[in-house]
Structure formats: structure tokens, C-alpha cells
């Protein structure tokens, strides 16, 4: 069975499938990244709540009354699951009852092919009904692209919303590098202050203590060499919005005490100033380190930690079992929104590629996944990302499939560096536009001057 476009995340099979449905079973394995099974209605409800399958297939391996009851439970759950009933001996009255109870469709024989055709129709319909907003939880603010519909994503956003509507200030967000802490901070900001309120950010690892103090609190004219005018800091700029302190564990120790005082007093002073200024902004701090361990080892002030950690929000890594179901959604989202590929958007990801992505232990989390997908959009020559174009960071020397020009090249190492991919797409863009550099630059999403520099750097000539 070849990869098909109607690939979905998971299918739940309730009850055993009838014998003889060889093609139907192969079709299920082809279109689903994972097949879940439940032998009883109670087990099906539990699995549906925990895994949120894209489709449930219920067989009449238990009384029809229980089938109808299960359909109602799946439809009435917090996250409704589309369900179809597989009926070897359909009865019109029960087909009607199933539909009224919430069945998406009823699949019947008499042949294996009939079940396959019915399944494909259901997949198309389910895909159409879930297309809008398929990347995001219902709780996700419209302007915050936090992709994920797993139970972990839902619980995270529900927690963020609860904290946003409380008086908790400051707020601490913890999680590994690349898990999406800044998006979580933006969601909190949107719910608390509104999308129009300012949200200002500073990376605490990027500035020295002196520069960071001026950046946070501002300075008055003459406070230090080069301070030729008064400057407002981020606490002033944020007004009633939010300040995002990224990687707060890297904040210089001499500044941690000043931040603590500002958080406790809700006031601050500009560098060189003498008057206190009231602060109404929400302070959102984030760290990829275990701050409690940092305090024990003397690298972070304990009193500042406890001031920040009133209600710490933990963002679990992408490899966690409760979040792995979001890998497919993230990959599809990045593929559809990538601007690196000239000539249009990628139309999808093959089932084999999705399975490879789902099996990956993403130590770099969402950021690593995004890099892999954007790299694939550059390497892929067809309309769909295939397994051959998936190149992980530790295997950049591996080349995607492609017949060598001569047999002798079969064992020759091939260059798959990003520079080579860039040269290839520059040549393709130039050829597609008849070597009109302005149009080619527009296709590539770069300026004409940048394109000219790259042509000169790579020695690209018209062919």
C-alpha cells in the first residue's frame, strides 16, 4: 500500500475487526500513523480521552445498544471524536439509531473493497470538517501560534489561562530550550493584557549587567559615559502590558537584587535617577535551567527564585509521551508556513516521513523540528515532503534519493550542505524567471542586492 494524502494521526478500533478484511486492514495501517485498540466501550472512552484519536471505528462485536451508547459518549466528550460503525449485517433501524447517536457514517460490505471505499470517504469528510483550526487547541489565543492538540497542550494552555486571569505577578515559565516558552508567555500576555497592549522582551544572556540595567529600568542623562539623554527602560515601555525576561538564570548576580526589589515594591528607578517610578507591567520570566538547583549551587538568588516561582508553569518537552502526538501537527504547520521554498507551498508530508518524525527523540524540541522541516522544503523536489528529504542534524552528509548520472557515482559521497541546497534553488529561481534577477529575488524572498552577492559568491552563470 503506497502513501496517500489522507494520512491522519491515529485511529481507534473498538472491538475486533471481522475476518477477511485484508485490504481494509492494510488501508488502516497506511493512512494512520498509529492504530489504537480497545476491547470494551469503557476502555474506548478512556483511550479517546487520553489520546484524542482522529477517528474511531466501532465494530458490532458487542450489543448494538452499547454501540449506540458509546457513540453518544464520544460525541459528548470534551474533545468529540468522529466515529463510524463497521456493520457486517446492517439493519436499517439500527443504522438510523447510530446516526442519531452521533455516528459519522456506517460502513457495510458486501466486499473488502466496499469497506475500503467507505473508509476513504470518511477520511475525506473528517479531513474537511477539521481543516479549520486543526493546528490549535480551542483555548489557544487567535494571535498565538502554539501548535498542538494533545492533552498536554490543552492542559498547559488551560493552566496559562487560569494564571493569566489571576493576580499572579510575576510568572515563571520553565522548560527545555526550544519547547515554546515565549509562545506560552505571549498567550499569557494576550489573555491578561490584551493583544494590543505592549509586550517587550529581553534576553538576559545577551547583555552585560550595566547594559541590562539600563535596558530594563532606563537611565537619566549623564548617568554614565555616552548617556547623552534620558532613556525609558522596558519597565516604562511596557506600561500595563508585559515584560518577558528570557533565560533569567543568566541574569548577572548584581542585577538580581535590583530586580527583586522592583518586583517586591512594584517600583523602580532609572540608572542615575533619584525618584521611584511605579510599575504596572506583568513580569514573565523564563528559564531552561532548574532554578532550584541553581539556587542551591549559588548561581541564582534564592529569594528571587521564591519571588518568581509563585505558580511556575512547566512546558514539557516534545519527546514526552503526552506531547508526542503534536509532532505531526507541528510538522504540517511548519511545512505549510515555510517561506524558504520558491514557487509555492509544500502540499503535505508523506505518511512514511511522518512516521520517521514521530519516532524521533527531539532533543532540540520544537525548534529542532522546525529546522528539519524547513531543510526538507529546500531539499524536496516534489510537491510533498518525503522520507528522502528528511535530514536530521547529525546526518547532514546524507543525501536525498536521486538517481546518479553514471553508475560510478553510486558510491560517491554527495554534498548536502545548506549552501549546496541554496545554490540549487538560486539556479532554479533564475532559470524559472529567465534570469531576471528582480523576479528571482522575489521568488526567493531576498533582496536583489543579496541575490547579486550570492550569485557572485557561488560563481553562478547563465546556462
LOLORO-194052 format. One line per field, with one value per residue: residue number from 1; chain; x, y, z of N, C-alpha, C in turn. Coordinates in steps of 0.1 Angstrom, whole numbers. Layout:
REM LOLORO-194052
k <- [NUM,...]
c <- [A,...]
n_u <- [X,...]
n_v <- [Y,...]
n_w <- [Z,...]
ca_u <- [X,...]
ca_v <- [Y,...]
ca_w <- [Z,...]
c_u <- [X,...]
c_v <- [Y,...]
c_w <- [Z,...]
//
This chain:
REM LOLORO-194052
k <- [1,2,3,4,5,6,7,8,9,10,11,12,13,14,15,16,17,18,19,20,21,22,23,24,25,26,27,28,29,30,31,32,33,34,35,36,37,38,39,40,41,42,43,44,45,46,47,48,49,50,51,52,53,54,55,56,57,58,59,60,61,62,63,64,65,66,67,68,69,70,71,72,73,74,75,76,77,78,79,80,81,82,83,84,85,86,87,88,89,90,91,92,93,94,95,96,97,98,99,100,101,102,103,104,105,106,107,108,109,110,111,112,113,114,115,116,117,118,119,120,121,122,123,124,125,126,127,128,129,130,131,132,133,134,135,136,137,138,139,140,141,142,143,144,145,146,147,148,149,150,151,152,153,154,155,156,157,158,159,160,161,162,163,164,165,166,167,168,169,170,171,172,173,174,175,176,177,178,179,180,181,182,183,184,185,186,187,188,189,190,191,192,193,194,195,196,197,198,199,200,201,202,203,204,205,206,207,208,209,210,211,212,213,214,215,216,217,218,219,220,221,222,223,224,225,226,227,228,229,230,231,232,233,234,235,236,237,238,239,240,241,242,243,244,245,246,247,248,249,250,251,252,253,254,255,256,257,258,259,260,261,262,263,264,265,266,267,268,269,270,271,272,273,274,275,276,277,278,279,280,281,282,283,284,285,286,287,288,289,290,291,292,293,294,295,296,297,298,299,300,301,302,303,304,305,306,307,308,309,310,311,312,313,314,315,316,317,318,319,320,321,322,323,324,325,326,327,328,329,330,331,332,333,334,335,336,337,338,339,340,341,342,343,344,345,346,347,348,349,350,351,352,353,354,355,356,357,358,359,360,361,362,363,364,365,366,367,368,369,370,371,372,373,374,375,376,377,378,379,380,381,382,383,384,385,386,387,388,389,390,391,392,393,394,395,396,397,398,399,400,401,402,403,404,405,406,407,408,409,410,411,412,413,414,415,416,417,418,419,420,421,422,423,424,425,426,427,428,429,430,431,432,433,434,435,436,437,438,439,440,441,442,443,444,445,446,447,448,449,450,451,452,453,454,455,456,457,458,459,460,461,462,463]
c <- [A,A,A,A,A,A,A,A,A,A,A,A,A,A,A,A,A,A,A,A,A,A,A,A,A,A,A,A,A,A,A,A,A,A,A,A,A,A,A,A,A,A,A,A,A,A,A,A,A,A,A,A,A,A,A,A,A,A,A,A,A,A,A,A,A,A,A,A,A,A,A,A,A,A,A,A,A,A,A,A,A,A,A,A,A,A,A,A,A,A,A,A,A,A,A,A,A,A,A,A,A,A,A,A,A,A,A,A,A,A,A,A,A,A,A,A,A,A,A,A,A,A,A,A,A,A,A,A,A,A,A,A,A,A,A,A,A,A,A,A,A,A,A,A,A,A,A,A,A,A,A,A,A,A,A,A,A,A,A,A,A,A,A,A,A,A,A,A,A,A,A,A,A,A,A,A,A,A,A,A,A,A,A,A,A,A,A,A,A,A,A,A,A,A,A,A,A,A,A,A,A,A,A,A,A,A,A,A,A,A,A,A,A,A,A,A,A,A,A,A,A,A,A,A,A,A,A,A,A,A,A,A,A,A,A,A,A,A,A,A,A,A,A,A,A,A,A,A,A,A,A,A,A,A,A,A,A,A,A,A,A,A,A,A,A,A,A,A,A,A,A,A,A,A,A,A,A,A,A,A,A,A,A,A,A,A,A,A,A,A,A,A,A,A,A,A,A,A,A,A,A,A,A,A,A,A,A,A,A,A,A,A,A,A,A,A,A,A,A,A,A,A,A,A,A,A,A,A,A,A,A,A,A,A,A,A,A,A,A,A,A,A,A,A,A,A,A,A,A,A,A,A,A,A,A,A,A,A,A,A,A,A,A,A,A,A,A,A,A,A,A,A,A,A,A,A,A,A,A,A,A,A,A,A,A,A,A,A,A,A,A,A,A,A,A,A,A,A,A,A,A,A,A,A,A,A,A,A,A,A,A,A,A,A,A,A,A,A,A,A,A,A,A,A,A,A,A,A,A,A,A,A,A,A,A,A,A,A,A,A,A,A,A,A,A,A,A,A,A,A,A,A,A,A,A,A,A,A,A,A,A,A,A]
n_u <- [8,7,19,-6,-25,-44,-35,-38,-36,-41,-60,-87,-97,-125,-133,-129,-118,-137,-131,-111,-110,-87,-75,-87,-76,-50,-52,-60,-36,-20,-30,-29,-9,-7,-23,-48,-63,-93,-110,-134,-163,-159,-131,-126,-136,-119,-94,-99,-102,-76,-59,-70,-80,-81,-101,-126,-133,-159,-169,-195,-191,-201,-232,-257,-269,-250,-231,-245,-247,-220,-213,-227,-213,-187,-193,-202,-181,-154,-135,-147,-149,-148,-168,-172,-193,-188,-204,-213,-237,-260,-288,-315,-330,-312,-290,-301,-304,-278,-267,-283,-273,-248,-230,-206,-207,-218,-203,-205,-206,-208,-182,-146,-135,-156,-156,-132,-135,-155,-142,-123,-139,-149,-126,-119,-141,-138,-114,-121,-139,-123,-104,-102,-86,-71,-47,-45,-54,-87,-85,-64,-51,-61,-41,-17,5,6,11,-6,-26,-27,-34,-16,-9,-34,-39,-17,-23,-47,-39,-22,-41,-56,-38,-33,-57,-56,-42,-16,17,51,53,66,81,90,112,127,152,138,111,89,85,84,61,42,44,34,8,-2,2,-16,-41,-42,-35,-43,-43,-35,-19,14,41,72,105,135,167,183,208,222,233,255,258,256,245,221,208,203,187,165,155,160,177,191,201,236,242,261,291,284,257,238,213,180,166,139,133,125,106,91,83,67,44,11,13,33,65,90,113,137,156,163,179,205,209,230,244,246,225,203,194,184,163,147,140,125,103,92,85,71,80,106,138,154,186,210,190,168,143,114,96,64,55,35,34,32,54,71,90,114,131,155,168,171,160,158,179,199,199,207,233,244,242,220,199,182,161,150,143,121,104,97,87,59,37,48,50,53,66,64,88,90,94,82,58,32,31,40,21,17,37,32,13,28,48,34,23,46,56,35,37,62,85,107,109,110,84,60,39,46,28,21,30,45,32,52,73,62,59,86,94,78,89,113,136,133,156,162,137,108,120,141,127,114,136,143,121,120,144,139,119,136,152,134,121,97,60,54,67,89,103,129,138,140,163,183,200,224,231,237,253,240,224,194,172,180,186,219,240,258,268,291,289,275,285,296,303,278,272,254,251,237,245,249,223,211,224,214,186,188,197,176,155,164,165,138,127,138,163,159,168,155,129,136,148,125,110,127,125,143,165,173,199,211,207,224,249,251,251,275,292,289,296,277,265,248,229]
n_v <- [-12,22,54,78,108,112,111,105,112,92,62,48,16,-1,-30,-62,-65,-77,-110,-115,-90,-80,-60,-38,-36,-32,-7,8,8,21,47,58,70,57,29,25,4,-9,-31,-29,-8,10,11,22,48,58,57,74,98,102,100,113,104,107,95,71,36,16,-17,-41,-59,-62,-58,-39,-19,-10,-1,22,37,42,57,81,89,94,115,134,141,161,166,159,128,118,91,59,32,-2,-25,-57,-70,-51,-33,-15,0,2,14,40,47,47,68,89,88,98,88,91,78,47,18,-7,-40,-56,-65,-66,-44,-26,-17,-4,17,30,38,56,76,86,95,116,133,137,150,174,185,191,208,237,255,233,230,240,242,247,265,282,314,335,349,337,313,286,255,225,198,179,163,172,197,210,210,226,251,257,259,282,301,302,312,336,350,354,371,367,377,382,358,326,306,275,252,231,241,254,245,262,284,311,315,306,326,347,339,341,368,379,370,382,410,418,418,442,455,465,442,435,423,408,392,377,367,380,405,427,433,461,472,457,466,493,488,475,493,519,551,582,613,617,596,577,573,583,584,605,615,613,580,558,527,491,485,509,512,490,496,490,465,436,423,403,383,365,335,339,328,335,360,386,384,407,422,408,413,440,436,420,437,456,439,434,459,470,492,511,525,547,543,562,579,595,593,572,551,540,506,488,467,432,408,384,356,334,302,278,262,243,261,259,241,258,278,264,258,283,300,315,338,328,341,356,335,323,344,346,321,317,304,283,276,247,236,208,187,180,153,139,115,124,145,138,133,157,161,155,175,198,195,195,221,237,230,240,267,275,297,293,279,284,292,283,267,238,209,189,161,130,98,80,97,112,92,87,111,111,91,101,113,142,161,188,198,217,237,223,205,223,233,210,205,228,226,203,214,228,208,190,180,175,179,172,166,140,109,108,134,142,152,149,167,154,140,154,149,130,121,131,109,101,95,86,103,87,52,50,69,60,52,74,100,125,160,176,200,230,252,241,234,259,271,255,262,289,288,275,293,315,304,298,323,333,344,369,390,405,394,368,372,380,356,340,353,373,402,421,429,411,387,392,393,366,352,361,351,323,319,316,311,320,296]
n_w <- [0,-9,1,10,6,25,53,87,123,144,147,163,171,180,195,179,144,117,101,72,60,45,28,38,64,57,45,67,82,65,62,88,114,138,152,175,200,215,236,249,255,277,279,254,257,277,263,242,256,266,243,222,194,158,145,152,149,152,159,156,177,202,221,202,215,233,215,204,227,232,210,216,239,229,212,230,246,260,240,211,192,159,148,132,123,119,102,96,91,84,98,90,109,130,119,115,142,151,136,147,172,169,150,125,101,86,78,55,39,6,2,7,-6,-6,21,22,3,17,40,29,20,45,57,40,45,73,73,59,77,98,90,94,118,126,137,163,198,213,233,226,221,194,181,187,177,190,184,187,198,217,248,267,256,257,285,294,282,294,320,318,311,334,352,340,344,370,399,399,398,396,368,363,338,329,312,287,262,233,235,234,251,249,233,250,270,254,250,277,281,261,271,296,293,268,232,221,239,249,247,258,253,266,263,288,287,269,274,292,328,333,309,308,330,324,301,312,333,323,320,332,318,316,334,329,309,277,280,268,269,284,289,285,301,297,316,318,292,288,302,310,300,293,304,292,304,292,296,324,343,335,342,355,387,403,394,400,426,424,406,422,442,427,419,444,455,434,421,404,397,374,360,376,384,409,417,424,402,394,387,365,350,339,348,332,335,321,319,309,327,358,382,410,416,407,426,449,443,443,421,415,430,460,472,451,434,448,448,422,416,423,411,392,357,338,308,290,273,238,232,252,262,265,248,223,203,191,173,145,138,143,124,99,101,101,75,58,64,57,42,27,4,-31,-54,-43,-18,1,-3,15,37,34,45,54,60,81,100,105,116,139,153,162,187,200,209,206,206,197,181,169,153,136,121,108,91,76,63,48,30,14,2,-9,-40,-51,-48,-22,10,14,28,20,19,45,67,94,120,128,106,82,60,46,17,-1,-20,-54,-87,-97,-122,-135,-133,-118,-99,-78,-53,-45,-21,-15,-16,7,20,34,19,-6,-12,-13,-35,-55,-55,-60,-87,-98,-94,-109,-135,-138,-140,-162,-159,-148,-124,-105,-103,-96,-71,-57,-58,-42,-18,-10,-11,-42,-42,-23,-37,-59,-46,-37,-61,-72,-52,-53,-79,-100,-132,-162,-180]
ca_u <- [0,15,15,-17,-25,-53,-29,-42,-27,-44,-74,-91,-106,-132,-138,-121,-122,-141,-121,-112,-108,-72,-72,-92,-66,-38,-56,-59,-22,-14,-35,-28,4,-8,-36,-52,-74,-100,-119,-147,-167,-153,-117,-126,-138,-106,-83,-103,-99,-62,-51,-77,-78,-87,-113,-129,-141,-166,-175,-206,-186,-208,-245,-259,-273,-238,-225,-251,-243,-206,-213,-231,-202,-176,-197,-204,-168,-148,-130,-155,-141,-157,-168,-180,-197,-185,-215,-214,-251,-267,-302,-319,-334,-300,-283,-307,-301,-264,-265,-289,-265,-236,-221,-203,-211,-219,-196,-210,-200,-205,-168,-135,-133,-166,-152,-121,-141,-162,-132,-117,-149,-149,-113,-120,-151,-132,-104,-127,-145,-113,-93,-101,-81,-67,-34,-46,-65,-97,-81,-52,-55,-60,-28,-6,5,11,6,-7,-39,-26,-39,-6,-10,-46,-37,-8,-30,-57,-31,-18,-53,-60,-28,-35,-69,-54,-34,-2,27,55,50,78,78,102,112,139,153,130,98,79,83,80,47,34,44,26,-6,-5,1,-29,-53,-42,-34,-49,-33,-30,-10,28,49,86,113,150,174,192,221,228,238,262,249,253,236,208,201,198,177,153,150,162,187,190,212,248,243,274,296,276,243,236,199,172,161,130,136,114,95,83,78,56,32,3,15,42,79,94,127,141,168,166,190,217,210,241,240,245,213,192,189,176,151,139,134,114,92,85,80,63,86,120,145,163,200,214,179,166,128,108,86,55,55,22,36,33,68,71,104,116,144,157,175,164,163,160,193,208,199,214,247,248,243,208,194,171,149,144,136,108,95,93,80,46,30,57,44,62,63,70,95,83,96,74,47,19,31,45,11,17,48,27,7,39,55,25,22,59,56,26,40,76,87,120,109,105,75,48,39,46,14,19,41,41,30,65,80,55,63,100,94,71,98,125,137,136,164,161,123,101,130,148,117,112,147,143,111,124,155,132,113,146,157,124,119,83,51,51,79,91,112,142,142,141,177,185,212,236,233,236,260,232,218,181,172,181,195,232,241,265,268,303,287,266,291,303,296,272,272,240,251,227,250,246,208,209,229,204,174,191,198,162,147,169,161,123,123,145,175,155,172,145,118,142,150,112,107,135,123,155,166,181,214,215,208,236,260,251,255,289,299,288,300,266,265,236,231]
ca_v <- [0,33,65,85,121,113,105,111,109,79,56,39,5,-6,-44,-69,-64,-90,-117,-114,-76,-78,-47,-27,-35,-26,7,15,9,31,61,62,69,47,23,22,-6,-11,-43,-26,7,18,13,31,62,62,59,86,110,103,101,121,99,115,87,58,26,7,-29,-47,-71,-62,-54,-27,-8,-4,7,35,45,46,68,93,93,100,128,144,143,174,166,149,120,113,77,52,18,-12,-34,-68,-73,-38,-32,-1,7,4,25,53,49,50,82,98,88,105,81,99,70,33,11,-21,-48,-70,-69,-58,-31,-16,-11,5,29,38,44,68,87,91,102,129,141,141,160,186,192,195,216,250,255,220,230,247,239,257,275,289,327,335,355,329,300,275,244,213,195,168,165,181,211,216,213,237,264,259,265,295,309,303,321,350,356,356,383,362,386,377,345,319,296,266,242,229,250,251,239,272,292,325,315,305,339,355,335,347,383,382,368,392,424,420,417,455,460,462,431,438,411,409,380,381,361,387,418,428,438,476,474,452,475,504,483,472,504,532,559,596,619,618,586,571,578,580,587,619,619,604,569,549,513,483,486,520,510,480,503,480,452,426,422,389,381,352,330,347,322,341,374,388,384,421,428,401,420,451,431,415,449,461,430,435,472,474,504,510,538,547,543,576,587,595,591,559,551,528,496,481,456,418,403,369,352,320,296,264,255,240,273,255,236,269,285,255,259,296,308,323,342,320,349,359,324,321,355,343,308,316,293,280,268,238,232,195,186,174,139,134,107,131,156,133,134,170,162,156,188,208,193,200,236,243,228,249,281,278,307,291,272,292,286,279,260,223,204,179,153,116,90,75,108,115,81,89,123,107,82,109,118,156,168,202,202,223,244,214,200,234,233,198,207,239,220,194,221,232,197,183,184,173,188,166,162,126,104,110,148,144,151,153,175,146,133,163,144,120,128,125,99,107,86,92,104,75,42,51,78,54,51,87,109,136,172,180,212,240,261,235,235,273,273,248,269,301,284,272,306,323,297,299,337,338,351,382,389,411,385,357,376,380,342,335,361,381,415,419,430,399,377,395,389,352,348,363,342,309,318,311,317,317,284]
ca_w <- [0,-11,10,5,12,37,65,100,134,150,145,174,167,192,191,168,131,111,94,57,56,44,22,48,75,51,43,80,86,55,64,102,120,149,154,189,201,228,236,256,254,287,275,243,262,284,253,235,264,267,231,212,180,147,140,159,141,162,153,163,185,215,218,195,224,238,204,203,239,231,200,223,248,221,207,241,254,259,226,204,183,149,149,122,128,109,104,86,88,88,99,87,121,138,111,119,156,151,131,157,184,167,141,113,90,88,68,53,28,10,-1,13,-14,-1,33,19,-3,27,49,23,21,58,59,33,52,86,70,56,89,109,84,100,131,130,144,176,208,214,243,222,216,179,176,193,170,198,177,195,203,226,262,274,251,263,300,295,279,305,332,315,311,348,358,334,349,384,402,400,391,383,364,359,328,329,301,279,251,221,238,231,263,245,229,263,275,246,253,290,278,254,280,307,290,255,221,217,249,246,253,255,257,267,266,299,285,258,278,305,339,331,298,311,340,316,292,320,341,317,326,330,311,324,343,326,297,265,283,264,270,292,282,292,301,293,326,314,278,288,308,316,293,299,302,291,308,287,302,336,351,331,347,364,401,408,389,405,438,419,401,433,449,418,420,457,457,423,416,400,394,363,364,379,389,424,420,421,392,396,376,364,340,343,346,328,334,316,320,305,337,370,390,424,416,405,439,458,439,444,409,414,444,465,475,438,429,455,444,408,415,430,404,380,346,332,295,288,261,227,232,263,257,265,238,210,194,185,163,132,136,141,111,89,102,96,61,52,66,53,31,21,-9,-41,-63,-37,-5,1,-3,25,42,32,57,59,66,94,110,109,125,152,161,166,201,197,220,204,207,185,173,160,143,126,113,99,81,66,55,39,20,4,-4,-16,-54,-55,-40,-9,17,15,37,15,22,59,71,108,122,129,93,71,49,39,5,-5,-31,-67,-95,-101,-136,-140,-122,-109,-88,-68,-40,-42,-11,-21,-8,11,28,31,8,-19,-15,-16,-48,-64,-56,-67,-101,-103,-94,-120,-147,-139,-143,-174,-154,-143,-110,-95,-101,-89,-57,-51,-56,-31,-6,-6,-19,-54,-38,-17,-47,-67,-39,-37,-75,-73,-42,-58,-93,-108,-146,-170,-188]
c_u <- [9,10,4,-17,-34,-47,-34,-34,-29,-58,-76,-101,-112,-138,-129,-127,-127,-130,-122,-110,-93,-69,-77,-82,-54,-40,-55,-45,-15,-17,-33,-14,4,-22,-38,-63,-80,-110,-133,-150,-160,-138,-116,-127,-125,-95,-86,-100,-84,-54,-57,-75,-85,-100,-114,-137,-146,-172,-186,-202,-192,-222,-247,-263,-260,-230,-231,-248,-229,-205,-217,-220,-191,-180,-199,-192,-163,-141,-137,-147,-151,-156,-177,-182,-194,-195,-215,-228,-260,-282,-306,-322,-322,-291,-288,-304,-287,-261,-271,-280,-251,-226,-219,-207,-212,-213,-201,-204,-208,-190,-158,-133,-144,-162,-141,-126,-148,-153,-126,-127,-150,-137,-114,-130,-145,-122,-110,-133,-135,-102,-91,-96,-76,-54,-34,-57,-75,-93,-69,-57,-53,-47,-16,-5,12,4,5,-21,-39,-32,-29,-7,-23,-45,-28,-15,-41,-50,-27,-29,-57,-51,-30,-47,-68,-46,-19,8,39,51,63,74,91,101,125,140,145,116,86,76,78,65,38,33,35,11,-10,-7,-13,-41,-53,-43,-40,-39,-27,-20,4,33,63,94,128,156,185,206,229,235,246,253,246,243,222,201,195,186,164,147,152,173,184,202,224,250,256,278,288,261,240,222,192,167,151,134,123,103,86,76,66,43,24,3,24,56,83,109,131,154,172,177,204,219,221,236,238,232,201,186,180,163,141,132,123,102,84,78,71,68,100,125,153,177,205,202,177,151,123,97,77,56,42,23,36,47,67,85,104,130,144,164,166,168,166,174,203,210,208,229,252,248,230,203,182,159,142,137,122,99,89,83,68,38,38,49,55,58,71,77,87,84,88,62,34,19,36,34,10,28,42,21,18,46,46,24,34,60,47,30,55,77,100,120,103,94,62,50,41,32,11,32,37,40,43,73,75,59,77,101,88,81,111,124,142,143,163,147,117,110,137,139,115,123,147,133,115,136,149,125,123,151,147,121,104,73,49,65,79,102,127,147,143,156,179,198,225,239,232,244,252,224,204,182,173,190,208,232,248,266,280,300,278,272,298,296,290,271,258,240,240,231,247,231,205,212,219,192,176,191,184,153,151,164,146,119,131,157,171,157,162,134,123,143,136,108,114,132,134,156,174,196,219,217,221,248,262,255,270,297,300,293,290,266,253,239,221]
c_v <- [12,44,73,98,122,107,112,106,95,75,47,28,-2,-20,-49,-67,-77,-97,-114,-100,-72,-64,-35,-25,-28,-11,14,17,20,45,66,60,59,42,20,12,-6,-22,-40,-11,15,21,23,46,67,66,72,99,112,106,110,116,107,108,75,49,16,-5,-34,-60,-72,-57,-40,-16,-2,4,21,43,50,58,81,98,100,114,139,147,157,176,155,142,115,98,71,38,9,-23,-45,-71,-61,-40,-18,7,11,14,38,56,53,65,92,99,95,99,90,92,56,26,-3,-27,-46,-74,-61,-44,-21,-9,-1,18,37,45,57,79,94,99,116,138,146,152,173,193,196,204,230,248,241,219,234,242,250,268,284,303,328,340,348,316,289,262,232,211,183,172,174,195,218,219,225,250,267,264,279,305,312,313,335,357,358,369,379,371,387,363,338,307,288,256,242,240,245,245,249,280,306,325,313,318,348,352,341,362,386,381,379,406,428,421,431,461,456,450,432,426,415,396,383,375,370,400,417,434,453,478,469,461,487,500,480,485,518,539,574,601,621,607,578,576,573,582,602,624,609,592,561,535,505,483,498,517,500,486,492,466,442,428,408,389,367,348,338,341,328,355,376,390,397,427,421,407,432,447,426,427,455,452,432,448,477,488,502,524,537,548,558,584,586,593,578,561,538,519,488,469,442,413,388,365,337,315,282,256,252,251,269,249,248,277,277,256,273,305,316,325,334,329,354,347,322,333,353,331,307,304,290,272,260,234,219,194,178,159,132,126,115,143,151,133,147,171,163,169,199,207,198,215,242,242,238,263,284,287,304,285,281,284,281,271,245,219,194,171,138,109,85,85,112,104,83,101,119,99,89,113,132,163,183,207,208,230,235,208,211,234,222,200,218,234,211,202,226,220,190,189,183,181,183,162,147,122,108,125,152,142,157,160,166,139,142,159,134,127,122,117,107,99,93,93,93,65,44,60,72,54,64,95,121,148,176,192,221,250,254,236,249,276,267,256,283,299,282,284,314,317,299,313,342,347,366,383,395,401,372,360,376,366,337,342,368,393,412,420,417,388,379,390,374,346,349,353,328,308,312,318,312,305,283]
c_w <- [0,-1,3,12,24,49,77,111,140,148,157,169,179,188,180,154,125,103,79,52,54,38,31,59,69,49,56,84,77,59,79,107,132,150,169,189,215,226,242,254,264,284,264,248,269,274,245,243,265,254,220,197,170,143,149,150,151,155,162,170,199,212,211,204,230,227,203,215,238,221,207,232,240,216,218,249,251,245,218,193,172,149,137,128,116,111,92,81,92,88,98,100,130,132,115,133,158,147,141,169,182,157,129,101,94,76,67,41,15,8,7,7,-9,12,31,13,8,37,42,22,34,61,52,40,66,83,67,68,99,103,91,114,136,138,159,185,208,223,238,217,201,174,180,186,178,193,186,199,212,240,269,269,257,278,302,293,289,317,330,315,325,355,353,340,365,386,403,391,400,381,359,349,327,318,293,268,239,223,235,243,259,240,240,269,268,249,267,288,272,263,291,303,277,245,218,227,246,253,248,260,257,270,276,297,275,262,291,316,337,320,301,321,333,307,300,326,334,325,324,323,320,334,341,312,285,267,280,265,279,283,290,290,297,303,323,301,279,294,315,309,300,295,302,293,304,293,315,344,347,335,357,378,407,404,395,417,434,413,412,440,440,419,433,459,446,418,411,398,382,368,365,384,404,427,416,411,394,384,376,355,346,339,344,326,329,317,316,316,349,380,405,425,415,418,449,455,438,432,407,428,448,467,462,432,435,452,431,408,424,424,391,369,339,318,292,274,250,227,243,257,256,255,224,200,186,174,149,129,134,128,99,89,97,81,53,53,63,41,24,7,-20,-49,-56,-24,-8,4,8,28,40,46,63,65,80,104,114,119,139,160,166,180,200,208,219,204,195,176,164,149,132,116,103,88,71,57,44,27,10,-4,-13,-30,-58,-46,-26,-3,19,25,33,18,36,63,84,109,122,116,81,59,41,28,3,-18,-44,-75,-99,-116,-142,-129,-113,-98,-77,-54,-37,-32,-18,-11,-5,20,25,20,-5,-23,-19,-30,-58,-66,-62,-82,-106,-104,-106,-133,-149,-143,-155,-170,-151,-128,-101,-92,-93,-75,-50,-48,-43,-18,-1,-15,-32,-51,-32,-27,-56,-60,-38,-51,-76,-64,-47,-72,-102,-121,-153,-179,-199]
//
